[in-house]
Amino acid sequence: MEERTYRLNGTRTKSVAVAVLGSLFGLFILDMFLFEPIPNGTLLINMIIVVLLSVGIGVLVYFLHKDRFLKLCEGGIDHINGKNVTHYSFEDFLGTNVVKHSIINGIFTGTYDYYNGIYIGTSRYIKFHVPGSENKSVQINCSALKADQFDEMIAYLSKNEFEQAEKTEAVESYFETEKLFEIPKQTIIKKNKSAALTVNAIIIIAAILLEILFIVIFKESILTLIIICLVTALVAGAVIALRIKSFNKFRDQVPEKITLDNYTLAVDGRTFPTERTIKVVMTPPSYDTKDRLLLITTNDKSVATFNFAKLNKSDEGMSYPDYPSLYNNVKLWCLQRNISFMASLS
């Protein structure tokens, strides 16, 4: 297995530069508003002190900085934190924890978990069993990794775990019998269309209520009222138009039938033979913050996208109910044929 290294923090030079520039700005603002130096008096002295303090903070960061890496190797993964190295085997890998954050939810709940509101970022962690302990586990913060880097790393961890645990002789012959997955496309589209229409109706009602409010507030200024009402109508119309476009795209991406055999993955008659398929990406079955997608990349670099709708725990009919089984079968099909399989975690 080729060794791969993933950096979990910035370089020493970057950390020092951020510390110096950040402290320089912060101390300058603090000096200007708190100490209020006298022009042509203490201003120069204060600026010298600010610069010296910023340089001092930079020097401190230089000596305190520790490079943090995850290094994938044949026997597992090494967590490198400065001079400290902790080794975890592939069997110690317990999964991931990926959380999207919203500033609005954070204000009201303190958790910042993203469901609705203003998206502000994503935290990504991987979990390992602590070697030598019974039930103790540890989480490693991988938020510094780009989304594709994180997915790639988890693909390697999962692949090794899967191959060691499940790739037996019995599994090798699993696809000699064709596996068929029939997706209730029309039901999924109908249920999601109903939900989309409800949201569109809410947007229209909200826009109408806003315009009524504007009429009351700006009734003395006809020109201002006309402009504000036009802008409100245009914004509401643009949002609804984008939602309709998105739904039409979703509708076209929902498949009806998927089959898997020893040589081919086929979706609605479109075939992806083993020799032409180079990568498959799927949304994990447990994720409910985004649509469940199947993306197939072929050797001509084209990407086919299929959508099974977002998981709705209160109404499983809005998504494909047997998606977890499909996910596991596609994953096994890829691993047996040395096709890159990646869970879309981020």
N, C-alpha and C positions, 0 to 999 in steps of 0.2 A: 504493500500500500504506500502510495506517495505521501510523504509528510506535508502537512499544511499548517500554516500559522495564521492566527487571527489576533490582531491587536485590539485590546479592550480599553485602551486610553490613548491620549495624545502623546507625542514624543516629548522628551525633556525640553527641547528648544521651544516647542509650541507652548508648553505649560508655563515656562519662564516668561515668554513674550506676553501671554495673556495676563499673567500675574502682574508684570510691570506696567503694562498699558492700563489694565483695570484699576490697579491701585493708584496710578498716576492721576487718572480721571477722577476717581472717588475722593482722593485726598485733596485734589485741587478744588473740587466743589465744596468739600467740607471746610477748607481753608477760607474760601471766598465768603461763605455765608455764616460760618461760625466765628472765625477769628477776625474777619473783616480787616485785612491789612491796609495800612495807610499808604495811598499812592505816593511814590517817591520817598517812602520811609521804610516800612518793614516789608513791602511787597517782594523785593528781590530776595531778602533773607527767607521769607516764607516759601518762595518758589524753590530755593536751594534745598530747604529742609524737605519739601514735598518730593523733589527728585531723589534726594538721598534715601528717604524712607522707601520709595518705590523700588530703587535699586536694591536696597536691603531685603525687601520682600521677595524680589526676584532671586537673589542669592539663596535665601531660605528655601524657596520652592525648588531651586536647582538641587540642593542637597537632600530634600525630603522626597523628591519625585522618585517613583518606582514604576518601571515599565511593566505593564500587565499584558500577558498573552494567554491564548489557548493554543496548544500545539497538538494536532492530531497525529498519531503515529500507529504503528502496527498493533501495539498492545493496548491501546486506549487513548486517553487524552491527558495532557499535562497542563495544570493551571500554574502559570509562572507569575509570581508577584514579587518583582525585584529579584532577590537571591533565593527566595523561598519557592520551592517546586512541590506541588501536590499532584500525585498521579491517581487517576480514576480509570478503571477498566470499563470496557463497553457494557459489561453487565451491571455496572453501578449507575448507568444513565437511567433517570426516572422520568424524563420528559421535559416539557417546557412550560413557561408561564409568560404569556404575551398579553399585555394590557394596554388598550388605547385610552388616552386621557382626554377629558373635557373640562375646560375651566369652569363651565356653569355647574356641572355636577359636583366639582370640587368645592365650589363656594357653598353649596347647600348640603352636601353629604360628607365632605372632607376626604373622599376616596378618589376623586377625579376619574373614576371609571367612565368610559365613553359609551354612552347610548345616544343621547341627544345633546346638542349644545355645540360649543366652539371647540373643534379638535385642536389640541396643543402638542401632541406627540405620542410616542409609543415606547413603553418599557418592555425589554425583552430579557428573560432570565432562562437559564437551564438549571435543572436540578439533578443532583447526584447523591447516591447513598454514600455516607462517610465510611471508607474502608475500616474494618476492625470494630465497627459498632453494630448494634442490632437494628435499631429503628431510626437512628439519627441521619438527617439529610442536610444538604447545603445547597443554597442557591447562588449562582454566579451571575452577576449583572453583565449582560452583553448588549446593553443599549447603544454602545458606541459603534456597533457593527451596522453596516448598511443592511437593508432588508434582504437583498439577494445573498450577501455573505452569511447572514444568520441562517437562511433557508438551506444554503449549501452545506454549512457545518452540521445542521441537524440531519440533513439527508445522509451524510457520512455516518453519524452516530447511529441513526435508525437502521441504516443498511447493515452495518456490522452486527447490531443487536439482533435484527431480524434473521440474518443469515445464520448466526450461531444458534438461535433458538428454534427456527422453524423450517429451515431448508433441508428436509429429510427426503429419503427416496420416495416415500408416499406422496409428498408434495410435488416432487419432480414430475409425476404423471398426472397431476391434478387437471391440467388443461387439455388432456387427451379427449375429454368430454367437453363439448362447447358449453360455455357459461353464458346464459342469456339474462339480460336485465331489461325489463319493459317499464318504461317511465310513463306515468299518467300525465302526459303533456297537457292535454286540454284542461284537466282538473287544476293542475298547477297554475296554468295561465289564467283560468277563470277566477281562482281565489286571489291571486296577486293583482289581477285587474280590479277586482272589487275593492281591495285595500288601497290601490293607487287612486281610484276614483273618489274614495272617502277622503283621502288626504288632499286631493285637488279641490274637492268641495269645501274643505276647511279653509284652504288658501283663499278661495273666492269669497267666502263669507267674511274672513278676516279683512280682506281688501275692501269689501263693501262697508264694513263697520268703521274701518279707518277713514274712508271717504266721508261717511256721515259725520264722524268726529271733526274732520277738517272743515266741513261745511259750517258746523257750529262755531268753530274757532275763528275761521277766516271769512265769515259771511260779509264782513265790511270791505274786504279786499278781493274783488272778483278776479283780478289777474293772478294774484298769488294763489287763490283757491283753484283756478283752472290748471295752473302749472303743477301744483302739488297733486291734484287728483289725476292728472295725466301721467305723472311720474309713478304714482302708486299703481295705476292700471298697467303701465308698461312693465314694471317690475313683476307684478303678479302674473301677467301674461307670459313674460320671459321664463319665469320659474316653472309655470305649468307646461310651456312648450318644451323645456329641457326634460321635464319629467316624462312627457309623452314620448319624446325621442328615446329616452333611456328605456322606457317600458317596451317600445317596439323592438329595440335591440335585444332586450332580454327575451322577448317572445320568440325571436328568430333563433336564439341560441339554445333554447330548451330542446333536448333530443327526445326521441320516442323509443329507440331501441339501441342497446349496446351489447355486442357479443365479444367473447374472448375465447380463442383457441390456441393451439401450440404455435401458430405462425402469425396470427393477425388479431389486432384490436379493430373492431368495426363500429362505427357510429352512424346509424341511419343510412346504411349502405356505403358510406365513405370508409374505405379501408386504410389502415395504418400498419403495414407489414413490419415485422421485427427489424428487417435490414434497413428500413427507411425511417424508423422512429428513433430519435436520439434523446429526447427528454419528455417527461410527463410531470406536470405540476397539478396538485389537487389541494383543495381546501380541506383541512381536517374535519371530520364529522361533528365534532363537539363545538365548533365555532359558530356563534350566533350573531356576530357583529358585521358579517359581510356575506355576500352570496357564495354558495358552494360552486366552485368552478373546477372544470377539467380542461387543462391546456396541454395540447399535444404539439410538440415541435418536431418537424421532419428534417431530413438531411438537406433540403433546399432552403432551410431557415424560415419556412412559413409556419405560422402558429394557428392551430384550430382551437377555438374557444367554445366550450359547452357549459351551459348554466343550469343548475338544479334548484335555484332559488335559495333564499336565506332561511336558515333553520328558525322555525317559530314553535317554541315548546308548547304554546297554548293551542296551536292548530297545526299538527304535523302534516296535514294535507297540502299546506302551502309550499312544501318542499318534497323531494323524492324520499319517501319513508325508508326505502332499502338502501339509501346512500352509504351508510357505514359498511355494508357488505360489498357494494361496488368499489368503495375506496380500498378495502383490504384486498380484493381480487386484482384490481389494477396494480396495486403496489407489488403484490406477489408476482404478477405477470412480468412486470418490469425488472424486478430483482433477479428472477431466474434467467432473464435474457440479457443481463448486463446493460439495461437501459436506465439512464439516470432518472430516478424518481425523487421528487421533492415535494414536501408538504409546504403549502403556502401559509407560513406562520405569521408573516409580518406585513 
